[in-house]
Amino acid sequence: MTAGSKRGLTRVTVLFLPERVNDRVRFGTPAAERIIDRRCRVDLFEPGAVFGYVQWRANRYGTEHWRLWVLQAVPRGERAETVPGVAPAAHIWLSAGGVARVTRTLALIDAIEAQALDPAALPESYWRTAHNRIAAGLEPRIYAPAEADERRLRGEMRP
């Protein structure tokens, strides 16, 4: 990928400092990756790509900040929400903050992947409903393979 073709991509900073900072892309496939050094890289996503992004911060007393987002990369110039570590911006489909909500969301993603489904291929409506249930302190519904097959047949879901 040339420097000119990287324009318009969403940049996601992934940083790791042992026992202090752990940012990671939980799911989704970047179009390219740029390694800055052994602790930092930048993943680049095409417009429309869906990905999960986790940020964790700690101080000497333990976890001070833990967030997870399910995001959709947007074309340059399109209105979107800002997320720390994501530039220029992205559409937020799910946002979870705090140990309990992030843990519940990670368990949901693990359950989806255990069914051989790609979380990045699930529809926006699913992630927004999961967000609302997690925010309300309820258990989110796990996406069923039969539901995925039905949506694929209707052309509503990426393979």
C-alpha positions as CSV (number, residue, x, y, z in Angstrom):
1,M,0.0,0.0,0.0
2,T,1.5,3.3,-1.0
3,A,1.5,6.5,1.1
4,G,-1.1,8.1,-1.2
5,S,-3.5,5.1,-0.9
6,K,-3.4,5.4,3.0
7,R,-5.4,8.7,2.8
8,G,-8.9,8.3,4.0
9,L,-8.2,5.3,6.2
10,T,-9.1,5.3,9.9
11,R,-6.0,5.1,12.1
12,V,-6.1,3.2,15.3
13,T,-3.2,3.5,17.8
14,V,-2.3,0.3,19.6
15,L,0.0,0.9,22.5
16,F,1.4,-1.6,25.1
17,L,3.4,-0.6,28.2
18,P,3.6,-3.5,30.7
19,E,1.3,-3.1,33.7
20,R,0.3,0.5,32.6
21,V,-1.2,0.6,29.2
22,N,-2.8,-2.1,26.9
23,D,-4.6,-0.9,23.8
24,R,-5.6,-3.6,21.3
25,V,-7.9,-4.3,18.4
26,R,-10.0,-7.1,19.6
27,F,-11.5,-8.1,16.2
28,G,-11.6,-6.7,12.7
29,T,-9.1,-6.9,9.9
30,P,-6.9,-3.8,9.3
31,A,-6.1,-2.9,5.7
32,A,-2.5,-2.2,6.7
33,E,-0.3,-1.9,9.8
34,R,2.5,0.6,10.5
35,I,4.9,-0.4,13.3
36,I,6.2,2.6,15.2
37,D,8.4,0.7,17.7
38,R,8.2,-2.4,19.8
39,R,5.5,-0.9,22.0
40,C,3.4,1.0,19.5
41,R,1.8,0.4,16.1
42,V,-1.0,2.0,14.0
43,D,-3.6,-0.2,12.4
44,L,-5.3,1.3,9.3
45,F,-9.0,0.5,8.5
46,E,-10.8,1.0,5.2
47,P,-14.1,3.0,5.3
48,G,-16.9,0.7,6.3
49,A,-14.7,-1.7,8.2
50,V,-16.0,-2.8,11.6
51,F,-13.6,-3.5,14.5
52,G,-13.5,-3.8,18.3
53,Y,-11.1,-1.6,20.1
54,V,-10.1,-2.0,23.8
55,Q,-8.2,0.5,26.0
56,W,-6.9,-0.4,29.4
57,R,-5.0,1.9,31.8
58,A,-3.6,1.2,35.2
59,N,-1.8,3.1,38.0
60,R,0.0,1.7,41.0
61,Y,-3.4,0.9,42.7
62,G,-4.8,-1.1,39.7
63,T,-7.2,-0.5,36.8
64,E,-8.1,3.1,36.4
65,H,-9.7,3.1,33.0
66,W,-11.1,0.3,30.9
67,R,-13.1,0.9,27.7
68,L,-14.3,-1.2,24.8
69,W,-15.9,0.1,21.6
70,V,-17.3,-1.6,18.5
71,L,-16.6,0.9,15.8
72,Q,-17.2,1.4,12.0
73,A,-14.5,3.3,10.1
74,V,-15.9,6.2,8.1
75,P,-14.7,8.0,4.9
76,R,-12.8,11.2,5.4
77,G,-15.1,14.2,5.9
78,E,-18.1,12.1,7.1
79,R,-19.6,13.1,10.4
80,A,-18.7,10.7,13.2
81,E,-17.9,10.5,16.8
82,T,-14.3,10.9,18.2
83,V,-12.7,8.1,20.2
84,P,-9.4,8.4,22.0
85,G,-6.7,6.6,19.9
86,V,-8.9,6.6,16.7
87,A,-8.3,9.2,14.0
88,P,-10.0,11.0,12.5
89,A,-13.3,9.5,13.9
90,A,-15.6,6.5,13.6
91,H,-19.3,5.5,14.1
92,I,-19.7,4.0,17.6
93,W,-22.0,1.0,17.5
94,L,-21.2,-0.2,21.1
95,S,-19.5,1.5,24.0
96,A,-18.7,-0.2,27.3
97,G,-16.8,1.3,30.2
98,G,-15.7,-0.1,33.5
99,V,-14.7,-3.6,34.6
100,A,-18.1,-5.2,34.8
101,R,-19.4,-3.9,31.4
102,V,-16.2,-4.5,29.5
103,T,-15.9,-8.0,31.0
104,R,-19.5,-8.8,29.9
105,T,-18.8,-7.4,26.4
106,L,-15.6,-9.4,26.0
107,A,-17.5,-12.6,27.1
108,L,-20.2,-11.8,24.5
109,I,-17.5,-11.4,21.7
110,D,-15.9,-14.7,22.8
111,A,-19.4,-16.4,22.7
112,I,-19.9,-15.1,19.1
113,E,-16.5,-16.3,18.0
114,A,-17.1,-19.7,19.6
115,Q,-20.0,-20.1,17.1
116,A,-17.6,-19.5,14.2
117,L,-19.1,-16.1,13.5
118,D,-17.0,-13.0,12.8
119,P,-18.1,-10.2,15.1
120,A,-17.0,-7.7,12.4
121,A,-19.7,-9.1,10.1
122,L,-22.6,-8.7,12.5
123,P,-25.1,-5.9,11.7
124,E,-25.1,-2.5,13.4
125,S,-28.6,-3.2,14.8
126,Y,-27.2,-6.2,16.8
127,W,-24.3,-4.1,18.3
128,R,-26.6,-1.2,19.2
129,T,-29.1,-3.6,20.9
130,A,-26.2,-5.3,22.8
131,H,-25.0,-1.8,23.9
132,N,-28.4,-0.9,25.3
133,R,-28.7,-4.2,27.2
134,I,-25.2,-4.0,28.7
135,A,-25.7,-0.3,29.6
136,A,-29.0,-1.3,31.4
137,G,-27.2,-4.1,33.3
138,L,-28.9,-6.8,31.4
139,E,-27.4,-9.8,29.7
140,P,-27.0,-9.3,25.9
141,R,-28.4,-11.8,23.5
142,I,-25.8,-13.9,21.8
143,Y,-26.1,-13.7,18.0
144,A,-27.3,-17.1,16.7
145,P,-25.8,-18.8,13.6
146,A,-29.3,-19.4,12.2
147,E,-29.9,-15.6,12.4
148,A,-26.6,-15.0,10.6
149,D,-27.6,-17.4,7.8
150,E,-31.0,-15.8,7.4
151,R,-29.4,-12.3,7.2
152,R,-26.9,-13.5,4.6
153,L,-29.7,-14.9,2.5
154,R,-31.4,-11.5,2.6
155,G,-28.1,-9.8,1.7
156,E,-28.0,-7.9,5.0
157,M,-24.7,-9.4,6.3
158,R,-21.2,-9.7,5.0
159,P,-20.0,-13.3,4.6
